[in-house]
Amino acid sequence: MPATRLLLFCLAVMLHAGCMLSDQVGQMPQDLTFHFDTAFNRAIVFGRAAGLVAIAFWFFAKFKRHTAILVGVPILVFAGWTVARDYPSLSGYRIEVRRDSLYLRIPPEPEREIPWESIQEMEIQGESWATVEGGRTTTVNPDGSFQETKYPWSELPQWKSMKIVTEKDSFLVQLDRLSVEQRQTLWRSIAKRGQLVSK
């Protein structure tokens, strides 16, 4: 019996610790897509819930009614909560860097499609980048020499959100569900597509 309880405890910890991994489709300078709808993530979300339900029913079968309800019902509620928490990202989360626009569907925020030409500015951790006038990639120094425009991908902070300013609106985009590397790839691609340079 102690070995069984230890096994069930380890299983519960393992299922609780499991987290979804974001997937990236495409590489720069091609179109990019970030999402969570993968077989691995589905196994995490539904496998974890199924494991927790199995543990709850084991309590119902092995212990007296009062004890089983005190332990089993919270486990069932927790199993349902994990699915409710993760399923919106699993089925609905999608960021696409398209040729003509940036597409954002990050639950619970509304779906957005932002044409590149409408983006005027982006800001991450207090540092701003703006569009390049006329698409230029060099600047002229006072002495007449040329200097390459500074694009933001050489010095990226550990950021988790970005502010987008368009011709008609401004809003904050939370990207903490993506890995650090994916956030950096996304920002590089946005900067290149939107022709953004450091202000």
C-alpha positions as CSV (number, residue, x, y, z in Angstrom):
1,M,0.0,0.0,0.0
2,P,2.7,2.6,0.8
3,A,4.4,1.9,-2.5
4,T,1.1,2.4,-4.3
5,R,0.5,5.7,-2.6
6,L,4.0,6.9,-3.4
7,L,3.5,5.9,-7.1
8,L,0.2,7.8,-7.2
9,F,1.8,10.9,-5.5
10,C,4.7,10.9,-8.1
11,L,2.1,10.6,-10.9
12,A,0.1,13.5,-9.6
13,V,3.3,15.7,-9.3
14,M,4.4,14.7,-12.8
15,L,1.0,15.5,-14.3
16,H,0.8,18.8,-12.5
17,A,4.3,19.8,-13.6
18,G,3.6,19.1,-17.3
19,C,3.4,22.3,-19.4
20,M,2.6,23.0,-23.0
21,L,5.3,23.9,-25.5
22,S,4.8,26.5,-28.2
23,D,5.5,25.4,-31.8
24,Q,7.1,27.5,-34.5
25,V,6.5,26.8,-38.2
26,G,8.7,28.5,-40.7
27,Q,12.0,30.4,-40.5
28,M,13.0,34.0,-41.2
29,P,12.6,35.6,-43.7
30,Q,9.7,33.3,-44.7
31,D,6.3,33.5,-43.1
32,L,6.2,32.4,-39.5
33,T,3.5,30.8,-37.4
34,F,3.5,30.3,-33.6
35,H,0.8,28.0,-32.0
36,F,0.2,25.3,-29.4
37,D,-2.0,22.8,-31.4
38,T,0.3,19.8,-31.4
39,A,0.0,16.2,-30.5
40,F,2.4,16.6,-27.6
41,N,0.4,19.4,-26.1
42,R,-2.9,17.5,-26.5
43,A,-1.3,14.6,-24.7
44,I,-0.2,16.9,-21.9
45,V,-3.6,18.6,-21.5
46,F,-5.9,15.6,-21.8
47,G,-3.4,13.0,-20.4
48,R,-2.9,15.0,-17.3
49,A,-6.6,15.4,-16.8
50,A,-7.2,11.7,-17.4
51,G,-4.5,10.8,-14.9
52,L,-5.9,13.1,-12.2
53,V,-9.4,11.6,-12.8
54,A,-8.0,8.1,-12.4
55,I,-6.4,9.1,-9.1
56,A,-9.7,10.6,-7.9
57,F,-11.6,7.4,-8.8
58,W,-8.9,5.3,-7.0
59,F,-9.6,7.3,-3.9
60,F,-13.3,6.7,-4.3
61,A,-12.7,3.0,-4.6
62,K,-10.2,2.5,-1.8
63,F,-11.3,4.8,1.0
64,K,-14.5,5.4,2.9
65,R,-17.0,7.8,1.4
66,H,-16.2,10.8,3.6
67,T,-12.4,10.6,3.0
68,A,-12.9,9.9,-0.7
69,I,-15.1,12.9,-1.1
70,L,-12.7,15.2,0.8
71,V,-9.7,14.1,-1.4
72,G,-11.3,12.9,-4.7
73,V,-13.6,15.8,-5.4
74,P,-10.9,18.5,-5.2
75,I,-8.8,16.4,-7.5
76,L,-11.6,16.2,-10.1
77,V,-12.1,20.0,-9.8
78,F,-8.4,20.5,-10.3
79,A,-8.4,18.2,-13.4
80,G,-11.3,20.2,-14.9
81,W,-9.5,23.5,-14.1
82,T,-6.3,22.4,-15.9
83,V,-8.3,21.7,-19.1
84,A,-10.2,25.0,-18.8
85,R,-6.9,26.9,-18.3
86,D,-4.9,25.3,-21.1
87,Y,-7.5,24.5,-23.8
88,P,-7.9,28.1,-25.1
89,S,-4.2,28.2,-25.9
90,L,-4.3,24.7,-27.3
91,S,-7.1,25.4,-29.7
92,G,-7.1,29.2,-30.2
93,Y,-3.6,30.6,-29.8
94,R,-2.0,31.7,-33.1
95,I,0.5,34.3,-34.2
96,E,1.3,34.6,-37.9
97,V,3.9,36.9,-39.5
98,R,2.4,37.1,-43.0
99,R,3.8,38.9,-46.1
100,D,1.2,41.6,-45.8
101,S,0.2,41.7,-42.1
102,L,0.7,40.5,-38.6
103,Y,-2.1,38.2,-37.4
104,L,-2.7,37.8,-33.6
105,R,-5.1,35.5,-31.9
106,I,-4.1,35.3,-28.2
107,P,-7.0,34.2,-26.0
108,P,-8.8,35.9,-24.3
109,E,-7.9,39.0,-26.4
110,P,-9.8,39.7,-29.6
111,E,-8.5,38.5,-32.9
112,R,-6.5,41.1,-34.8
113,E,-4.9,41.4,-38.3
114,I,-2.6,44.4,-38.6
115,P,-1.3,45.5,-42.0
116,W,2.4,46.3,-41.9
117,E,1.9,49.8,-43.3
118,S,-0.4,50.7,-40.5
119,I,2.2,50.0,-37.7
120,Q,3.8,53.2,-36.6
121,E,5.7,52.1,-33.5
122,M,6.5,49.2,-31.2
123,E,7.8,49.3,-27.7
124,I,9.3,46.6,-25.5
125,Q,10.5,47.3,-21.9
126,G,10.5,51.0,-22.4
127,E,12.6,50.9,-25.6
128,S,10.8,52.1,-28.8
129,W,11.2,51.3,-32.5
130,A,9.5,53.1,-35.3
131,T,9.0,52.6,-39.0
132,V,11.7,53.6,-41.5
133,E,10.7,56.4,-43.7
134,G,10.7,55.4,-47.4
135,G,12.1,51.9,-46.5
136,R,15.6,53.2,-46.2
137,T,18.2,50.9,-44.6
138,T,21.0,53.5,-44.1
139,T,21.3,56.9,-42.5
140,V,23.6,59.7,-43.7
141,N,26.0,61.1,-41.1
142,P,26.8,64.9,-40.8
143,D,30.1,64.3,-42.5
144,G,28.4,62.8,-45.5
145,S,29.3,59.2,-44.7
146,F,26.7,56.4,-44.6
147,Q,25.8,54.3,-41.6
148,E,23.7,51.2,-41.5
149,T,20.3,51.6,-39.9
150,K,20.3,49.9,-36.4
151,Y,17.7,47.2,-36.4
152,P,16.6,45.9,-33.0
153,W,17.6,42.3,-33.2
154,S,21.2,42.8,-32.1
155,E,20.2,43.8,-28.5
156,L,17.1,42.1,-27.4
157,P,16.0,42.2,-23.7
158,Q,14.3,39.4,-21.9
159,W,10.8,40.7,-22.8
160,K,7.4,39.2,-22.4
161,S,5.1,41.8,-23.9
162,M,5.1,44.4,-26.6
163,K,3.1,47.5,-27.3
164,I,1.9,48.1,-30.8
165,V,0.9,51.6,-32.0
166,T,-1.0,51.8,-35.3
167,E,-2.7,54.6,-37.1
168,K,-5.9,54.1,-35.2
169,D,-5.1,52.2,-32.0
170,S,-2.5,51.1,-29.5
171,F,-2.6,47.9,-27.5
172,L,-0.4,45.6,-25.4
173,V,0.4,42.1,-26.7
174,Q,1.3,39.5,-24.0
175,L,3.8,36.9,-25.3
176,D,4.8,35.2,-22.1
177,R,3.5,31.8,-23.4
178,L,6.2,31.7,-26.1
179,S,9.8,30.7,-25.3
180,V,12.5,33.4,-25.1
181,E,14.0,32.2,-28.4
182,Q,10.6,32.3,-30.1
183,R,9.9,35.8,-28.8
184,Q,13.2,37.0,-30.2
185,T,12.5,35.3,-33.6
186,L,9.1,36.9,-33.7
187,W,10.5,40.4,-32.9
188,R,13.2,40.1,-35.5
189,S,10.6,39.1,-38.1
190,I,8.2,41.9,-37.1
191,A,11.0,44.5,-37.2
192,K,12.1,43.3,-40.7
193,R,8.6,43.1,-42.1
194,G,7.5,46.5,-40.6
195,Q,10.9,48.1,-41.3
196,L,11.3,49.2,-37.7
197,V,14.4,50.9,-36.4
198,S,15.5,52.1,-32.9
199,K,14.2,55.6,-32.1
